[in-house]
Amino acid sequence: MPSRIAADLAELARLASDGGLDLRQVALRVKTDLLLATPNPSSEDMAAFQVMAEASIPVVDDETAVILARKLASWPHAPREVLEALRARGGRALASLITHGMPLSPSDFEEIAAGGGRDARLALAGRQDLTGSASIALAAAGSAEIDAALVANLAAPLPHAALDLLLPRAVHDPALGAGLLARTDLPVSELTPLFLQASLEKRLAMIEAAAAHEALAPSPRPASLAAETVSALTATALSDRREAFAALARTFGGDARFAGALAEDSSRQLAALTLIGCGASPEDATRFLIGLGDDAARSVERIFALVELMRSVQPGVARRLARQIGGIALRIPRSGTLQPAMDPSGTPARPGAERAPARSIVQEIRRKLGGQG
């Protein structure tokens, strides 16, 4: 007899002699351990065990039910009726069955994911054989614990519908965002809402993916911002930072939530992309960013990094990125006429690369910041 089972039986014997366990529970656990130690239990023993288990499982304490579930979940000889009796208890017993590999059909997965208790759903989120439909139902539960377990389960599929539910929460939950960004099975283009949390390598990949989308389905090119609009935005940035973000959001076509996202992003990458997406030049956008007077504005290194970002993206790409980061649904009108992407007679004119910031803006940055890094 394996030493672990022998130790379990010895402990049961001690508890029974001390009056610490109901004898029915002792008998059921002893019988379970003896059968598990038998390579090929006889049909008579299995029949007797089934009768005993079905009669006892509804009345044993929760701890005993959990122990039985853990031991029987993946045992190939476990009677289906006994597993069903344990499953019917729900709670921790069902969670233990799920965690330790009880066979589940696709309909079982969906039923538990949609209507199971918290413990059962949490256990289900860690199953390697989780189905796509169950992933969607679990993501819809809106539980931070289930979200974390689901994202950490690298074997579990995350269909688009599940990712659409997880991404908005991941934007405000750095741990969940890091989990999604760490997965290698998700195209980086689908993780663009997490741009501000991503590594430089992934941000560059997101920019590249957005540029590829723009090449296939160009969005309308925004007109350059009028001089008076630029002046008004910059003046507001100098006097009222919160109103400056609200004004920039309105100019971009965003709402109060988008204005809040602009304000919360201390890196100011979202503001920089939004300005370029509105049609501002990198020089005008830099004046606005400096005018905010925050930590980013007082760092020469960070300002020049933002200038580099703004110079690296075309307005359409910046607009696409800003909308995804800020949670604004993309609505890109499509022409009914097919235009082959490589046909020079049908492709839209491609603007040249953004020119480098004028010498005056570089000098202005250094003057206003006093050479501070």
N, C-alpha and C positions, 0 to 999 in steps of 0.2 A: 504494500500500500504506500503511495507517495507520502513523504514526510509532511507536506502541507496539509493533506487530508487527515492524516493521523493527528496532527496538532489541532485541527478544527474539531475533530471528534472528541479529543481530550478536553478542549475548552467547553464544548457542549455538555459533556458529562459533568464537569465541575459546576456549571451554571445550573444544571438540572438538580444536582444534589443539594445545591444551596437554595433552591427554590427561585432562582433568578429567571427561569424560562418556563413557559407552559410546556407540558410534556408533548403536546401535539406538535409544537414547533420544533422541539428537540428531535422527535421521531422523523419529521419531514426532512429536516436538514441532514440527519444521519443517513436516511435512506438515499437522499440526493447524492451525498458524498460517496456512499458505497457504490451507487450506480456509475458515477463518474469515474470511479477507479476500476470499473470493469470494462475491458476492451469491447466485448460483445455481449451486452446484457441479454438475458433470455426474454422471450415474449411474455412469459408468466410474470417475471419481475417487473417488466415495463407496464404490464396491465395493472398490477397491484400498485405500482408507483403512481400511475395516472389517477386511479380511484382515490388514493390518499391525497394527492396534490389538489385535485379538483375540489375535494371536500374541505381541505385545510386552507388553501390560499385566500379565500374570501375573508377568513377570520384571523389569520396570523397578523402579528404586528408589522409595522412598516419596515423596520430594519430587516426582519426575516424575509419579507417579500423582495426587498432590494438585493439581498444576498443571493436568493434563489434566482432572481432575474439575471444577475451578473454571471452566475455559474451556468445557467441553462441557455442563455441567449444564443450562443453559437455552437452548442453541443449538437452534433449531427443526429443523435438519437432522441432529442427532446421531443416529446409528443406535442403535436400542434395544439391540442386542447389545453395542455398545461401552459404553454406560452400565451394562449389567448386568455386564460384565466389571470395570468400575471398582467397582461396588457390591459385587461378590464379594470384593474385597480387604478390605472392612470398614475399621475404624480411621479414620484421618484422611481417606482418600480418600472413604469413604462420608459422613463428616461434611461434607466439602467439597461433595459432590453435594447434600446436603440443604440446606446453608446457601445455596448459589447457585441454588436453584430447580429442582432435578430434579423432573419431574412424579411425584407419588405418588398411588396409589389409597388409598381408606379402609383397605383391608386392609394396604397397605404401612405406613401410619401406625401401625396397631395392632401390626403385627409388630415394627417397629423400637422402638416405645415399650415393648413388653413384653419383648423379648429382645435389643435392640441394645446395643452397647458404650456406654461412658460418653460418648465424643465424639459418637457418633451421636445419643444421646438428648438431649444438651445442645444440639446443633444443631437437633434436631426441636422442642425447646421454644420456639425462636424463630421457627418457621414461622407466617406469618400465616394459612395455610389449615389449621392444626392442627384435628383433629376432637375432639369432646367425649370419645369413648372413649379416644383417645390421651392427652388431658389427664389423665384419671383414671389411666391406666397410668403416666404420667410422675410424677404426684404420689405414686403408690405406691412409687416407686423410693427415696424417703427420702434423696435427695441435696440438700444445701443449695444447690449450684450450679444444679441442675436446677430446684429450687423457685424460686430467684430469677429464672431466665430465664423460667420459665412465668408467674410473676406479673407480670413486666415486659412480657410480650407482651400488650398490650392488645387485640389482635385475636383472641387465643385464647380460646375459651369455657372457663369454669370451672364445670362442672356441680356439683350438690350433693355428689356423691360425691367429687369432687376437692377441693372446699372443706373437706369434713369431714376429709380427710387433712392439708390444709395448715394449718388453723386451730390445732390443738394445738401444732404446731411454731412457728407465728407468735407464739403467746403468749410464748414464750421467746426469740424472735429478733426484736428490734425492727425490723431492716431489712426482714425479710419481712412483719412486721405493718404497717409503714408502706406497703409496696407494695400490700398488700391494701386498706388503708384509702384509698389514693389512687385505686383503680379506681372508675369511675363506673357500671360495668355490674353491680355487686353490690349488692343491697338492703342498706341499713344494718342491717336487722334480723338479717341472717345473719352480721354481723360483731360481734355483741355480745360474744363471748369476748375481743375486743380493746378492750373498753370502757376499760380502764385506760391504753391507749396512744392512744386517740382524742382528737381535738380536742373542745373544749367543744361546738361545733355538732353534731358527730357523736354525742357522748354524749347530748345532749338528744334527738336523733332516735332513738337507741336506747331511751331511756326512753319516748318517745312510742310507739314500735313495741311495746314490751313492754306498755304500758298498753292499746293497741288489742287485743293478743292476750288480755289479761285480760278485756277487755270482752266478747269473743266466747266465750272459754272460761275462765270464772273458776276459779282454783285455790282449794282450801279455805282459808278465812281462819284464820290461826293464832290460837290463844288468846293473850291477853296473858301475858307471862312472869310467873310468880309472884314475889312480892317477895323471897323467900329465894333464888331462882335469880339474880335481878338482883344481889342483895347478894353472893352467892358469886362471880359472874363479876367484879364490880368489885373485890372483895377480892383475887382471884387476879391481876387485871391490875396491882394495886399491888405485888404481891410476886414474881410469876413470869410474865413476859410470854409465854414459850413455852407454858407450861401454860394460860395464859389463852386463847390461840388454839386449843389443843387442846380446851379445854372449850367454847368457842364453836362450834367445828366439830361437836362431838358434839351440842350443843343444836340445831344446825341440821339434823342428820342427815347430816353429811359425814364423811369419813374423814381419815386422816393426810395424804393428798395435799391435801385441801381446807385442812387446818390449815396446811400448808406454804405454800399460796397466800396465806392470810391473813397469815402472817408475812412473806412476801416483798414484799407490797404496801406500800411505804413511804408511799403516799398515804393509806392507811387507808380508801379509798372502799369496798373490798370488805368490810372489817369493818363499816363503817357500814351498808351495804345488808344484810349478814347479820343484824345486830342488829335492824333494822326488820323484816326478813323473819321473824325468830323471834317477833315480837310485842312487842318492846321499844318503849318510848316514846322520842321523840327526846331527852328529858331524861335518861333512864336510859342510853341509848346514849352520850350525850356524856360522862357520868361514867365509863363504861368506857373510852372513848377517851382521856380525860385521864389516867386511872389508868395507862395504858401508859407514860407518862413519856418518850415518844420525841420525835423532832424535830417530828412533826405535833402532838403534845400541847403542845409548848412554843410553838407559833405561834398567836396569837389569830386571825390571818387564815385559817389553814388549818382551825382548829376551827370557825369560823363558816361557812366554805365547806361543811364536812361537815354542820353543822347544817342549812344551806339544802338540801343534797342530801337529807337524811333527811326534812325537812318536805315535799319536793316529790314524794315517792313514797308510794303506798299499800303496805301490807305485802305484798299479793300480787304487785305489780309488783317490789318490792324482792327478794322471794324468787326470782322468775323471773330477774331480772338476776344475782343472786348465784350462782345455780346455773349459769347459762351462763358467767359470768366464771370461776367456780371449776372448771369442767369436770365438773359433775354433770349427768347426763342428766335432762331434764325428764320427769317421769312424772305427768301430770295426769289424774286419773280423769274420765271423761266420762259424763254421765247418758244413759240411753237415750231420754229424753223430749225432744223438740224443743221449745224455748222461744224464740219469736221475740224477738230482742233488744230490739225496740221495744214489746213488749207489757207494759204496767206490771203486769199481773196475773201475769206469768211471770218477770219479771226479778228477780234477787236484790236485796236491799236494798243500796243504795249508801251506804257510810259517808261522813260529811261530811269536809271537808278537815281535815287535821291542824291542830290549834291551834298557835299560835306558842309557842316555848319560854317557860316561865314566867320571870318577872323574876328569881326566885331562881337559876335555872340560869345566866342571863347574869351575874349578880353573882358566882356561884361561879367561873365561868370566869375572870373578871377578877381575882378574889382569888387563885386558885390559880396563875395565870400571871403575876401581878404586872404586868399591863398590857403584857407583852412581845409584840411582833409577829413 
